[in-house]
Each structure stands twice: as C-alpha cells, then as structure tokens.
Amino acid sequence: MEAAIRAIAEPRRREILRLVWTSELAAGEIARHFDVTRPAISQHLRVLKEAGLVSERRNGTRRLYRARPESIAQLRAYLESYWDENLRLLKQAAEQEEQRGTRRDRRHKGN
C-alpha cells in the first residue's frame, strides 16, 4: 500500500491514471499529454506499474497501459478508512462537547 500512496503523491501520476482509467493507451500517447520527456513519462509509468496501479500489455513494440480498478479500489478503501476514523473521532468529540454544554446549562438553571 505504501508504494501506491507514494505513486499517487505525484500529480503527473494521478493525471496518467485518469488518462488510462477508461482506455488502454500506449506510452507515447500518454506522453503527448505532458510537457516532459517521454523517458520521464516512462519512469512515472514504471512507478505506477510497480505499485500495482496500472497494467502493461505488449503489442509488438508498443507497451499499452491501463488502470487496474481493483488495485485502485483497495487504495481507496485504505484511504477512506482514515476518513471514517477521523469522522468517528469528530462525532465523538462533538457529542462530548454537547454533553458538557448540557451539564453546564443544568448547573446554571439550578442557580
């Protein structure tokens, strides 16, 4: 999971994932969307592949890339677990604050 998180930390890699989400593209086609060298895009693709976020298929001399939705779903679930935990903690803190406020209100009404 660490490799996937590091892979998506780079904005160009996230954009590459968007490009290959719905269609399989050759490395050269992907590179045309960016103002960097083709070797730089190849390096980004290698990182995404090693992280398991894209698959590579060879067709003759071309390398075709496609997002791996199952791996991205696992990454999403992992990241959402942090969100869910933080929401639970926020809810708990809000409920505690509400209880403190209710107790304060009762004390002040009793005076």
C-alpha positions in Angstrom: 0.0 0.0 0.0 2.9 2.3 0.7 4.1 2.1 -2.9 0.6 3.0 -4.1 0.4 6.0 -1.8 3.8 7.3 -2.9 2.9 6.7 -6.5 -0.2 8.9 -6.4 1.5 11.6 -4.4 3.0 12.9 -7.7 0.4 15.0 -9.7 1.5 13.7 -13.1 1.0 10.1 -12.0 -2.5 11.0 -10.9 -3.2 12.5 -14.3 -1.7 9.4 -16.0 -4.2 7.3 -14.0 -7.0 9.5 -15.2 -5.9 9.1 -18.8 -5.7 5.3 -18.6 -8.8 4.8 -16.4 -11.3 4.2 -19.3 -9.0 3.2 -22.1 -5.7 1.5 -22.8 -3.1 3.9 -24.1 0.4 3.5 -25.4 3.3 5.2 -23.6 3.7 7.6 -26.5 0.1 8.6 -26.5 0.3 9.2 -22.7 3.5 11.3 -23.2 1.8 13.6 -25.7 -0.4 14.9 -22.8 2.6 16.3 -20.9 5.3 18.8 -21.4 8.0 16.4 -20.2 10.2 13.9 -22.0 9.0 10.5 -22.9 11.6 8.9 -20.6 10.2 10.9 -17.7 6.7 9.5 -18.5 8.1 6.0 -18.8 9.6 6.4 -15.3 6.2 7.5 -14.0 4.5 4.5 -15.7 7.1 2.2 -14.1 6.3 3.6 -10.7 2.6 3.1 -11.2 3.1 -0.4 -12.6 5.4 -1.4 -9.6 2.7 0.0 -7.3 0.2 -2.2 -9.0 -2.0 0.7 -10.1 -1.6 0.1 -13.9 -1.1 -3.0 -16.0 1.1 -3.2 -19.0 0.5 -5.2 -22.1 2.9 -5.5 -25.0 1.6 -5.4 -28.5 4.6 -5.8 -30.8 7.0 -3.0 -29.9 4.3 -0.9 -28.2 3.6 -1.0 -24.5 -0.1 -0.4 -23.6 -1.2 0.8 -20.2 -4.5 0.6 -18.4 -5.5 1.4 -14.8 -6.2 -1.6 -12.5 -9.5 -0.7 -10.9 -9.2 -3.5 -8.4 -5.9 -2.1 -7.0 -7.3 1.5 -7.0 -10.4 0.3 -5.2 -8.1 -1.2 -2.5 -6.2 2.0 -2.2 -9.4 4.0 -2.0 -10.7 1.7 0.8 -7.5 2.1 2.7 -7.6 5.9 2.4 -11.3 6.0 3.3 -10.6 4.1 6.5 -8.6 7.1 7.7 -11.5 9.4 6.8 -14.0 7.1 8.5 -11.9 7.0 11.7 -11.5 10.8 11.7 -15.2 11.3 11.3 -15.9 8.9 14.2 -13.4 10.8 16.4 -15.0 14.1 15.3 -18.5 12.8 16.1 -17.3 11.6 19.5 -15.7 15.0 20.3 -18.9 16.8 19.3 -21.0 14.5 21.4 -18.7 15.0 24.4 -18.8 18.8 23.9 -22.6 18.7 23.7 -22.8 16.7 26.9 -20.6 19.2 28.7 -22.8 22.0 27.4 -25.9 20.3 28.7 -24.4 19.8 32.1 -23.3 23.4 32.2 -26.8 24.5 31.2 -28.4 22.4 34.0 -26.0 23.9 36.6 -26.8 27.4 35.6 -30.5 26.8 35.6 -30.3 25.4 39.1 -28.7 28.6 40.5 
